[in-house]
């Protein structure tokens, strides 16, 4: 864990963390550092994120105490519908929604930035054109997910026909060009300029329905965060179309049990958390969609009374393998966190969805397009049914929590794992009294399926605890000590009483929390 009176940036790749820290040292804000680090991650961890994907962020301002949220997730093309799709599957080019990331970057910079826009992309351009040595865990993901890459993308990302080796210098000059255009022209490069033209040409070649209007008319939006109070801590997430509401609902359910009386890796605590996850996830998959198109019962799902009803369904001694959605009253990814020396905190998550996204690269730009549209469903009556200009259900969620003078930005990656992993992080801090580093790396479970009793759990959970969970009916799959299935993550904390910042990074990734350099030579 890093502790500093200066700023701190935590990402899942050390070079990107260093980029963010250097931006802070040059006088940049936490948002400046996040944009620069995110752009650098697009180069050094290309299977997870990039300007061809979506973005969500929470920004806490230390002077005002205001928390601001932005939803920069893209919509489906106006011409894409279930009727148009017919018997075609929602994959490949039809899974590509408008990439919202760069519009989000620009809106955030206009509101919270301090350094010139173009300066933020110099590190990404440098690493794209001059190269960088590939790190170990990223290399493993690169090699084992590259089957998704198509056509020109294979030539760029698999030089010589295979993934680069650990320590091999990898260059991506076309992506460097894309970042030069973004640095020079701003977001318009992606939505109405040369990158837009290349994107539309690519879409037409693959038989897609994206039009110039779909790109030109897209706007990310400022949103009001949603929250719940968990044992005195206010915990915040972004509202749907994301799954952050699931974290809050899990916490509301768990508030009905004395978790603090149990150790973090005990059968009692893990059983309750697994059961709360099942109940909340059923509600997520049943009720969450794009609120611009369908009503989402946010207030009812976050009701403490509804949480008590859901908690009453938990058997303290037996796993429930047949959970179902409740009835509330109606009414692959990268995460980074940053705090600057003024105490402003950014919780930031960005993704191209699947490993290497759709596998389709924008012609001549080295920029992979996400496949977030694959999250739509074909059931016309479902809130998340595919429709024109609709945003799909999103798994990527930034989190924030505060109590007194402690203000924490946090996030954990990997699809459906995110809401349940955030719940475990929050309970580690609040109930089990862990510091942010220990809370982030403590052993966890994850459940990828909807329903059933199957659970993946890290081998660091004691064998006797795993045996007791099995006795209660949980069907455990034991994975590595620090398993990628649990998702890497980052946390930053600002203590407004001492004016000190803290940073933590998960050992499940290649990253680090790096502080802004102290001004030794000024």
LUMFIVO-902264 format. One line per 10 residues: number of its first residue (from 1); their letters; for each residue x, y, z of C-alpha. Coordinates in Angstrom, 3 decimals, always signed. Each point is the difference from the previous one (the first is absolute). Example, Ala and Ser with C-alpha at 12.3 -4.5 7.8 and 13.67 -1.06 7.14 Angstrom:
<recs>
1> as> +12.300 -4.500 +7.800 ~ +1.370 +3.440 -0.660
</recs>
This chain:
<recs>
1> xxxxxxxxxx> +0.000 +0.000 +0.000 ~ +1.246 +3.494 -0.907 ~ -0.393 +2.840 +2.514 ~ +0.875 +3.521 -1.143 ~ -0.776 +3.673 +0.463 ~ +0.118 +0.339 -3.782 ~ -2.262 -1.522 -2.629 ~ -0.201 -3.702 -0.784 ~ -1.117 -2.046 -3.005 ~ -0.825 -3.717 +0.051
11> xxxxxxxxxx> -0.455 -1.992 -3.216 ~ +0.505 -3.600 -1.073 ~ +3.198 +0.674 -1.962 ~ +2.970 +1.754 +1.576 ~ +0.889 +2.156 -3.015 ~ -3.540 +1.417 -0.051 ~ +0.148 +0.730 +3.735 ~ +3.299 +1.790 -0.594 ~ -1.573 +2.041 -2.802 ~ -2.777 +1.140 +2.315
21> xxxxxxxxxx> +2.441 +0.877 +2.775 ~ +2.095 +2.060 -2.408 ~ -3.077 +1.886 -1.174 ~ -0.741 +0.862 +3.627 ~ +3.602 +1.182 +0.470 ~ -0.444 +2.335 -2.996 ~ -2.929 +1.681 +1.720 ~ -2.782 -2.133 -1.426 ~ -3.208 -0.820 +1.807 ~ -1.138 -3.478 +1.010
31> xxxxxxxxxx> -2.153 -0.027 -3.149 ~ +2.969 +0.993 -2.177 ~ +1.972 -2.861 +1.522 ~ -2.849 -2.438 -0.580 ~ -0.394 +0.954 -3.669 ~ +3.737 -0.309 -0.643 ~ +0.246 -3.297 +1.873 ~ -3.064 -1.361 -1.808 ~ +1.457 +0.934 -3.393 ~ +3.300 -1.656 +0.943
41> xxxxxxxxxx> -1.848 -3.136 +1.147 ~ -1.630 -0.123 -3.440 ~ +3.493 -0.609 -1.369 ~ +1.584 -2.198 +2.660 ~ -3.090 -2.111 +0.829 ~ -1.884 +0.000 -3.318 ~ -2.213 -3.017 +0.624 ~ -1.793 +1.800 +2.843 ~ -0.655 +3.596 -0.961 ~ +0.429 +2.747 -2.570
51> xxxxxxxxxx> -1.664 +2.934 -1.760 ~ -2.278 -2.444 -1.824 ~ -1.820 -0.840 +3.251 ~ -2.142 +1.569 +2.726 ~ +0.771 +1.878 +3.221 ~ -1.609 +0.677 +3.388 ~ +1.456 +2.201 +2.741 ~ -0.677 +1.545 +3.399 ~ +1.819 +3.212 +0.990 ~ +0.099 +1.289 +3.576
61> xxxxxxxxxx> +1.002 +3.658 +0.456 ~ +1.746 +0.667 +3.290 ~ -0.882 +3.722 +0.220 ~ -3.740 -0.437 -0.426 ~ -0.519 -3.615 +1.073 ~ -1.954 -0.500 -3.234 ~ -0.067 -3.392 -1.707 ~ -0.593 +0.055 -3.761 ~ -0.670 -2.916 -2.306 ~ +0.315 -0.440 -3.756
71> xxxxxxxxxx> -1.479 -2.732 -2.172 ~ +1.964 -0.201 -3.246 ~ -1.511 -3.238 -1.258 ~ -1.005 -0.072 -3.648 ~ -3.299 -0.830 -1.636 ~ -0.841 -2.531 -2.663 ~ -0.359 +1.185 -3.613 ~ -3.407 +1.432 -0.888 ~ -0.430 -2.601 -2.732 ~ +0.736 -2.985 +2.270
81> xxxxxxxxxx> -3.026 -1.754 +1.466 ~ -1.186 -3.521 +0.745 ~ -2.045 +0.107 -3.217 ~ +3.071 +1.011 -2.024 ~ +2.194 -2.588 +1.704 ~ -2.410 -2.859 -0.701 ~ +1.877 -3.276 +0.360 ~ +3.428 +1.677 +0.078 ~ +1.833 -0.221 +3.311 ~ +0.890 +3.087 +1.989
91> xxxxxxxxxx> +3.743 -0.328 -0.512 ~ +2.756 +1.393 -2.187 ~ -0.892 +3.338 -1.577 ~ -3.597 -0.169 +1.282 ~ +1.329 +0.021 +3.580 ~ +1.779 +3.329 -0.585 ~ -1.780 +2.948 +1.605 ~ +1.199 +3.603 -0.293 ~ +3.238 +0.282 +2.044 ~ -0.702 +2.584 +2.699
101> xxxxxxxxxx> +3.458 +0.171 +1.577 ~ +1.570 +2.973 -1.799 ~ -3.088 +2.199 +0.363 ~ +0.157 -0.799 +3.719 ~ +3.686 +0.902 +0.144 ~ -0.708 +3.355 -1.633 ~ -2.955 +0.910 +2.228 ~ +1.975 -0.914 +3.124 ~ +3.016 +2.016 -1.155 ~ -2.118 +3.039 -0.808
111> xxxxxxxxxx> -1.450 -0.046 +3.509 ~ +2.880 -1.231 +2.162 ~ +3.190 +0.224 -2.073 ~ +2.955 +2.306 +0.657 ~ +2.602 -0.953 -2.593 ~ -0.440 +0.515 -3.749 ~ -1.977 -2.819 -1.634 ~ +2.706 -0.962 -2.470 ~ +2.620 -0.459 +2.711 ~ -1.975 -2.846 +1.561
121> xxxxxxxxxx> +0.538 -2.267 -3.016 ~ +3.761 +0.406 -0.407 ~ +0.822 -3.066 +2.140 ~ -2.461 -2.229 -1.906 ~ +1.414 +1.224 -3.319 ~ +3.527 -0.655 +1.239 ~ -0.725 -3.592 +1.068 ~ -1.995 -0.703 -3.172 ~ +2.736 +1.244 -2.320 ~ +3.198 -0.771 +1.955
131> xxxxxxxxxx> -1.265 -3.138 +1.678 ~ -0.107 -1.483 +3.493 ~ +0.996 -3.351 +1.544 ~ -2.991 -2.313 +0.448 ~ -0.625 -1.030 +3.625 ~ -0.711 -3.518 +1.266 ~ -3.708 -0.183 +0.838 ~ -0.939 +2.185 -2.952 ~ +2.047 -2.263 -2.280 ~ -1.909 -3.039 +1.281
141> xxxxxxxxxx> -3.339 +1.687 -0.738 ~ +1.294 +1.158 -3.396 ~ +1.058 -3.490 -1.018 ~ -3.074 -1.777 +1.319 ~ -2.649 +2.375 -1.377 ~ +1.457 +0.922 -3.398 ~ -2.298 -2.448 -1.823 ~ -2.586 +2.802 +0.079 ~ +2.095 +2.267 -2.247 ~ -1.102 +0.362 -3.616
151> xxxxxxxxxx> +1.748 +0.896 -3.262 ~ +2.149 +3.166 +0.298 ~ -0.207 -0.193 +3.787 ~ +1.933 -3.271 -0.101 ~ +2.762 +1.606 -2.040 ~ +0.345 +2.867 +2.489 ~ -0.414 -1.859 +3.292 ~ +1.630 -3.307 -0.967 ~ +3.259 +1.075 -1.643 ~ +1.586 -3.007 -1.668
161> xxxxxxxxxx> -3.215 -1.958 +0.556 ~ +0.062 -0.274 +3.778 ~ -0.373 +2.079 +3.154 ~ +3.149 +1.856 +1.084 ~ +2.087 -1.746 +2.635 ~ +0.587 +1.253 +3.548 ~ +2.477 +2.858 -0.222 ~ -0.333 +0.319 -3.775 ~ -0.300 +3.581 -1.263 ~ -3.411 +0.485 -1.613
171> xxxxxxxxxx> -0.860 +2.967 -2.220 ~ -3.327 +1.124 -1.420 ~ +0.619 +3.000 -2.321 ~ -3.603 +0.031 -1.329 ~ -1.308 +0.512 +3.537 ~ +2.608 +2.717 +0.433 ~ -1.546 +1.712 -3.045 ~ -3.485 -0.265 +1.539 ~ +1.247 +1.638 +3.186 ~ +1.743 +2.742 -1.984
181> xxxxxxxxxx> -3.336 +0.758 -1.680 ~ -1.841 -0.025 +3.336 ~ +2.655 +2.270 +1.522 ~ -0.264 +2.459 -2.901 ~ -3.730 -0.041 -0.769 ~ -1.588 -1.047 +3.281 ~ -2.972 -2.338 +0.186 ~ -1.254 +1.139 -3.399 ~ +2.762 -2.141 -1.526 ~ -1.954 -3.080 +1.129
191> xxxxxxxxxx> -3.558 +1.222 -0.577 ~ +0.188 +2.068 -3.194 ~ +3.637 +0.151 -1.105 ~ +2.558 -2.358 -1.546 ~ -0.399 -2.768 +2.595 ~ -3.776 +0.117 -0.497 ~ +0.486 -0.399 -3.768 ~ +2.292 -2.981 +0.517 ~ -2.398 -1.530 +2.547 ~ -2.980 +0.281 -2.379
201> xxxxxxxxxx> +2.029 -1.446 -2.857 ~ +0.941 -2.936 +2.231 ~ -3.610 -0.504 +1.082 ~ -1.238 -0.054 -3.603 ~ +2.658 -2.530 -0.973 ~ -1.200 -2.387 +2.715 ~ -3.695 +0.579 -0.762 ~ -0.768 +2.244 +2.965 ~ -2.789 +2.574 +0.327 ~ +1.928 +2.877 +1.631
211> xxxxxxxxxx> -0.561 +3.379 -1.696 ~ +1.571 +3.437 +0.201 ~ -3.070 +1.153 +1.934 ~ +0.450 -2.705 +2.625 ~ +3.485 +1.358 +0.711 ~ -0.663 +3.709 -0.477 ~ -3.096 +0.127 +2.217 ~ +1.415 -2.038 +2.874 ~ +0.565 +1.770 +3.325 ~ +1.217 -1.410 +3.302
221> xxxxxxxxxx> -1.973 +1.305 +2.970 ~ +0.533 +1.294 +3.500 ~ -1.967 -2.122 +2.457 ~ -0.914 +0.160 +3.685 ~ +1.683 -2.796 +1.978 ~ -2.191 -2.356 +2.021 ~ +0.936 -1.076 +3.515 ~ -0.791 -1.904 +3.145 ~ +1.199 +0.364 +3.574 ~ +1.789 -3.120 +1.175
231> xxxxxxxxxx> +0.728 +0.021 +3.731 ~ +0.820 +3.723 -0.041 ~ +1.885 +0.029 -3.309 ~ -1.653 +1.638 -3.008 ~ +0.691 -2.217 -3.008 ~ -0.567 +1.372 -3.521 ~ -0.428 -1.516 -3.441 ~ -1.196 +1.264 -3.368 ~ -3.660 -0.640 -0.859 ~ -1.105 -2.510 -2.661
241> xxxxxxxxxx> +0.684 -0.959 -2.803 ~ +2.848 -1.432 +2.106 ~ +0.027 -2.664 +2.723 ~ +1.232 +2.292 +2.789 ~ -3.431 -0.103 +1.595 ~ +0.702 -3.687 +0.637 ~ +2.905 +0.813 +2.327 ~ -2.242 +2.322 +2.003 ~ -2.772 -2.577 +0.184 ~ +2.434 -2.693 +1.206
251> xxxxxxxxxx> +1.181 +2.338 +2.752 ~ -3.577 +0.789 +1.019 ~ -0.722 -3.721 +0.316 ~ +3.187 -0.648 +1.991 ~ -0.758 +2.847 +2.398 ~ -2.575 -2.357 +1.538 ~ +2.754 -2.343 +1.212 ~ +2.845 +0.513 +2.545 ~ +2.879 -0.411 -2.462 ~ +2.409 +1.807 +2.312
261> xxxxxxxxxx> -0.243 -2.891 +2.465 ~ +1.612 -2.357 -2.511 ~ +3.460 -0.055 -1.512 ~ +0.314 +0.951 -3.650 ~ +0.810 -3.518 -1.255 ~ -2.449 -1.824 +2.275 ~ -2.738 -2.302 -1.259 ~ -2.603 +2.150 +1.746 ~ +1.018 +3.228 -1.757 ~ +0.606 -1.574 -3.406
271> xxxxxxxxxx> -3.301 -1.890 +0.062 ~ -1.976 +3.183 +0.675 ~ +1.844 +1.942 -2.703 ~ -0.498 -2.740 -2.593 ~ -3.717 -0.208 +0.772 ~ -0.425 +3.792 -0.145 ~ +1.781 +0.016 -3.366 ~ -2.423 -2.559 -1.439 ~ -3.091 +1.948 +1.022 ~ +1.228 +3.376 -1.228
281> xxxxxxxxxx> +1.312 -1.398 -3.290 ~ -3.388 -1.500 -0.813 ~ -1.526 +3.462 +0.409 ~ +2.740 +1.597 -2.091 ~ -0.624 -2.309 -2.930 ~ -3.769 +0.386 +0.243 ~ -0.447 +3.752 +0.442 ~ +3.030 +1.959 -1.284 ~ +0.042 +1.559 -3.464 ~ +0.417 +3.418 -1.605
291> xxxxxxxxxx> -2.155 +2.397 +2.098 ~ -0.449 +2.251 -3.037 ~ -2.065 -2.791 -1.565 ~ -1.471 -2.036 +2.879 ~ -0.960 +0.728 +3.624 ~ +2.552 -1.415 +2.462 ~ -1.286 -0.242 +3.618 ~ +3.157 +1.477 +1.559 ~ -1.622 +1.384 +3.147 ~ -1.862 -3.224 +0.695
301> xxxxxxxxxx> +3.048 -2.206 -0.589 ~ +1.974 +2.136 +2.470 ~ -2.740 +0.027 +2.630 ~ +1.178 -1.243 +3.394 ~ -3.410 -1.664 +0.454 ~ +0.445 -1.888 -3.281 ~ +3.488 -1.035 +1.162 ~ -1.473 -1.408 +3.213 ~ -2.454 -2.047 -2.040 ~ +2.825 -1.360 -2.166
311> xxxxxxxxxx> +2.216 -0.656 +3.048 ~ -2.781 -2.070 +1.562 ~ +0.422 -2.480 -2.850 ~ +3.549 -0.872 +1.122 ~ +0.382 -3.248 +1.930 ~ +2.994 +0.423 +2.290 ~ +0.869 -3.712 -0.315 ~ -0.904 -0.938 -3.556 ~ +0.836 +1.390 -3.444 ~ -2.934 +0.895 -2.238
321> xxxxxxxxxx> +0.525 -1.469 -3.475 ~ -3.285 +1.302 -1.421 ~ -0.102 +3.762 +0.574 ~ -2.415 +2.181 -1.967 ~ -0.557 +3.728 -0.544 ~ -2.026 +1.799 +2.633 ~ -2.964 +2.272 -0.608 ~ +0.979 +3.563 +0.908 ~ -2.690 +2.621 -0.249 ~ +0.146 +1.460 -3.509
331> xxxxxxxxxx> +0.559 +3.788 -0.361 ~ +28.735 -10.522 -9.782 ~ +0.944 +3.320 +1.190 ~ +2.530 +2.211 +1.684 ~ -0.441 +1.902 +3.226 ~ +2.152 +2.818 +1.299 ~ -0.198 +2.434 +2.882 ~ +1.760 +3.279 +0.652 ~ +0.215 +2.651 +2.674 ~ +1.822 +3.292 -0.452
341> xxxxxxxxxx> +1.829 +1.977 +2.674 ~ -3.116 +2.143 +0.551 ~ -1.941 -3.093 +1.016 ~ -2.202 -0.360 -3.080 ~ -0.790 -3.680 -0.614 ~ -0.808 -1.729 -3.285 ~ -1.557 -3.473 -0.277 ~ +0.260 -0.983 -3.665 ~ -0.828 -3.087 -2.036 ~ +0.342 -0.532 -3.738
351> xxxxxxxxxx> -0.459 -3.036 -2.187 ~ -0.253 -1.520 -3.456 ~ -2.132 -2.803 +1.574 ~ +1.306 -3.407 -1.124 ~ +3.757 -0.652 -0.263 ~ +1.022 +2.065 -3.049 ~ -3.642 +1.144 -0.258 ~ -1.710 -0.989 -3.243 ~ +3.391 -0.922 -1.442 ~ -0.631 +2.587 -2.727
361> xxxxxxxxxx> +2.544 +2.794 -0.407 ~ -0.821 +3.403 -1.498 ~ +1.771 -0.025 -3.334 ~ +3.373 +1.763 +0.163 ~ -0.495 +1.147 +3.599 ~ +1.162 -2.956 +2.117 ~ -3.104 +0.568 +2.114 ~ -2.144 -2.976 +1.020 ~ -3.793 +0.328 +0.098 ~ -1.815 -1.327 +3.037
371> xxxxxxxxxx> -2.794 -2.588 -0.081 ~ -2.126 +1.362 +2.820 ~ -3.152 -0.514 -2.084 ~ +0.363 -3.737 +0.570 ~ -1.476 +0.673 +3.461 ~ -3.430 +0.695 -1.504 ~ -2.635 -2.751 +0.192 ~ -2.472 -1.120 -2.675 ~ -3.036 -0.177 +2.304 ~ -2.104 +2.950 -1.202
381> xxxxxxxxxx> -1.631 +0.418 +3.397 ~ +3.260 +0.205 +1.943 ~ +1.368 +3.395 +1.144 ~ +3.296 -0.837 -1.706 ~ -1.482 -1.025 -3.353 ~ +1.892 +1.195 -3.065 ~ -1.426 +3.172 -1.500 ~ +1.063 +2.989 -2.128 ~ +2.109 +2.652 +1.758 ~ -0.124 -1.989 +3.230
391> xxxxxxxxxx> +2.829 -0.531 +2.495 ~ +0.523 -3.619 +1.115 ~ +0.284 -1.328 +3.542 ~ +3.522 +0.788 +1.182 ~ +2.185 -1.983 +2.352 ~ +2.707 +2.674 +0.456 ~ -0.539 +2.092 +3.137 ~ +2.101 +2.533 +1.947 ~ -0.615 +0.224 +3.753 ~ +0.459 +2.621 +2.709
401> xxxxxxxxxx> -0.543 -0.017 +3.763 ~ +0.505 +2.472 +2.817 ~ -0.224 +0.238 +3.748 ~ +1.068 +3.106 +1.910 ~ +3.269 +1.147 -1.529 ~ +0.683 -3.189 -1.966 ~ -0.883 +0.125 -3.704 ~ +0.688 -3.168 -2.025 ~ -0.135 -0.605 -3.746 ~ +0.004 -3.694 -0.890
411> xxxxxxxxxx> -0.657 -2.467 -2.784 ~ +0.522 -3.656 -0.850 ~ -0.180 -1.501 -3.478 ~ -1.281 -3.041 -1.884 ~ -3.595 +0.033 -1.182 ~ -2.642 -1.322 +2.394 ~ +2.699 -0.255 +2.661 ~ +0.036 +3.752 +0.505 ~ -3.077 +0.642 +2.149 ~ +0.692 -2.964 +2.291
421> xxxxxxxxxx> +3.705 +0.828 +0.246 ~ -0.784 +3.601 +0.944 ~ -2.368 -1.269 +2.683 ~ +2.786 -2.156 +1.418 ~ +2.428 +2.932 -0.062 ~ -2.443 +2.262 +1.859 ~ -0.743 -2.626 +2.651 ~ +3.731 -0.643 +0.408 ~ +0.487 +3.682 +0.808 ~ -3.137 +0.590 +2.065
431> xxxxxxxxxx> -0.676 -3.323 +1.749 ~ +3.442 -1.600 +0.105 ~ +1.941 +3.255 +0.635 ~ +2.617 -0.532 -2.713 ~ +2.134 +2.707 -1.566 ~ -0.553 +0.591 -3.713 ~ +2.904 -2.194 -1.150 ~ -0.954 -2.981 +2.117 ~ -3.689 +0.479 -0.869 ~ +0.900 -0.127 -3.689
441> xxxxxxxxxx> +2.242 -3.076 +0.118 ~ -1.875 -2.048 +2.633 ~ -1.312 -3.350 -1.328 ~ -3.288 +0.221 -1.877 ~ -2.669 -2.047 -1.728 ~ -1.776 +0.657 -3.286 ~ -3.090 -1.415 -1.615 ~ -0.275 +0.385 -3.773 ~ -3.251 -1.886 -0.589 ~ -3.559 +1.096 +0.699
451> xxxxxxxxxx> -1.572 -2.491 +2.398 ~ +1.384 -3.244 +1.328 ~ +2.483 -0.511 +2.806 ~ +3.267 +0.001 -1.969 ~ +2.604 +2.406 +1.417 ~ +3.654 +0.618 -0.809 ~ +2.134 +0.671 +3.053 ~ +3.685 +0.775 +0.480 ~ +2.203 -2.687 +1.525 ~ +1.125 +2.373 +2.770
461> xxxxxxxxxx> -3.381 -0.561 +1.677 ~ +0.861 -2.654 +2.633 ~ -0.781 -3.595 -0.873 ~ -2.234 -0.502 +3.046 ~ -2.045 +3.065 -0.985 ~ -0.399 -1.336 -3.526 ~ -1.143 -3.312 +1.496 ~ -2.632 +1.738 +2.097 ~ -1.261 +1.954 -3.009 ~ -0.283 -3.266 -1.940
471> xxxxxxxxxx> -1.968 -1.520 +2.905 ~ -2.436 +2.903 -0.299 ~ -0.583 -0.835 -3.654 ~ +2.394 +2.293 -1.851 ~ +1.618 -1.681 -2.990 ~ +3.525 +1.376 +0.117 ~ +2.550 +0.257 -2.754 ~ +3.328 +0.837 +1.612 ~ +2.212 +2.315 -2.089 ~ +3.432 +1.567 +0.520
481> xxxxxxxxxx> +1.249 +1.998 +2.959 ~ -0.476 +3.312 -1.838 ~ -2.276 -1.008 -2.823 ~ -0.763 +2.142 -3.050 ~ -3.579 -1.296 +0.277 ~ -0.388 +2.234 +3.071 ~ +0.998 +3.069 -2.013 ~ +2.843 +2.401 +0.606 ~ -0.830 +3.332 +1.580 ~ +1.227 +3.301 +1.353
491> xxxxxxxxxx> -0.882 +2.243 +2.916 ~ +0.947 +3.530 +0.994 ~ -0.957 +1.775 +3.231 ~ +0.237 +3.634 +1.032 ~ -0.002 +0.822 +3.699 ~ -1.270 +3.569 +0.200 ~ +1.039 +0.275 +3.652 ~ +3.693 -0.696 -0.579 ~ +0.087 +1.036 -3.705 ~ +1.651 -3.349 -0.776
501> xxxxxxxxxx> -0.729 -2.233 -3.016 ~ +0.174 -3.791 -0.075 ~ +0.204 -2.313 -3.008 ~ -0.342 -3.761 -0.453 ~ +0.222 -2.368 -2.966 ~ -0.996 -3.659 -0.230 ~ +2.720 -2.679 -0.367 ~ -2.368 -1.725 -2.445 ~ +1.249 +2.410 -2.703 ~ +3.302 +1.484 -1.247
511> xxxxxxxxxx> -0.695 +3.438 +1.458 ~ +0.996 +2.189 +2.905 ~ -1.016 +3.071 +1.937 ~ +2.598 +2.683 -0.706 ~ +0.238 +3.341 +1.797 ~ +0.678 +3.333 -1.591 ~ +3.680 +0.846 +0.568 ~ +0.735 +2.326 +2.897 ~ +1.608 +3.292 -1.115 ~ +3.541 -0.806 +1.141
521> xx> +1.692 +2.283 -2.519 ~ -2.315 +2.999 -0.076
</recs>
